[in-house]
């Protein structure tokens, strides 16, 4: 099963939803599922939470007024 998460921001280290999404994503990868996470970030930003290297972290730059 392919799994995709959409998380507002993984770079600030805030929020339970972001932490839970990364934990579930890491577990799904461990179980053999391909996982991607879309988040609002610049390409140079890194996640505040550990992500398995096989998780695709697709970063969408923030544009004021889009959210």
C-alpha positions as semicolon CSV with decimal commas, in nm:
position;residue;x (nm);y (nm);z (nm)
1;X;0,000;0,000;0,000
2;X;0,135;0,347;-0,088
3;X;0,096;0,599;0,191
4;X;0,102;0,980;0,172
5;X;0,089;1,226;0,460
6;X;0,022;1,599;0,426
7;X;0,163;1,795;0,719
8;X;0,170;2,171;0,743
9;X;0,524;2,204;0,884
10;X;0,783;1,951;1,004
11;X;1,061;2,203;1,057
12;X;0,959;2,388;1,374
13;X;0,937;2,095;1,613
14;X;0,587;2,189;1,728
15;X;0,267;1,996;1,733
16;X;0,155;1,647;1,816
17;X;0,010;1,582;1,471
18;X;0,349;1,634;1,307
19;X;0,524;1,405;1,554
20;X;0,261;1,134;1,520
21;X;0,270;1,156;1,138
22;X;0,647;1,099;1,137
23;X;0,622;0,812;1,383
24;X;0,348;0,642;1,179
25;X;0,538;0,708;0,854
26;X;0,854;0,551;0,998
27;X;0,660;0,247;1,115
28;X;0,486;0,202;0,778
29;X;0,827;0,210;0,604
30;X;0,958;-0,046;0,853
31;X;0,665;-0,269;0,754
32;X;0,757;-0,237;0,388
33;X;0,520;0,031;0,258
34;X;0,641;0,319;0,039
35;X;0,572;0,650;0,217
36;X;0,580;1,017;0,115
37;X;0,526;1,327;0,328
38;X;0,423;1,658;0,175
39;X;0,497;1,960;0,391
40;X;0,521;2,333;0,372
41;X;0,899;2,399;0,368
42;X;1,189;2,533;0,169
43;X;1,417;2,279;0,003
44;X;1,695;2,364;0,251
45;X;1,473;2,299;0,558
46;X;1,509;1,976;0,753
47;X;1,255;1,789;0,961
48;X;1,257;1,838;1,338
49;X;1,160;1,475;1,374
50;X;1,362;1,172;1,259
51;X;1,254;1,037;0,919
52;X;1,362;0,708;0,769
53;X;1,584;0,783;0,468
54;X;1,348;0,597;0,236
55;X;1,058;0,837;0,314
56;X;1,013;1,091;0,034
57;X;0,982;1,433;0,195
58;X;0,830;1,658;-0,070
59;X;0,872;2,021;0,032
60;X;0,633;2,283;-0,098
61;X;0,755;2,639;-0,038
62;X;0,517;2,860;0,155
63;X;0,349;3,135;-0,041
64;X;0,168;3,389;0,180
65;X;-0,205;3,378;0,128
66;X;-0,218;3,013;0,012
67;X;-0,315;2,872;0,349
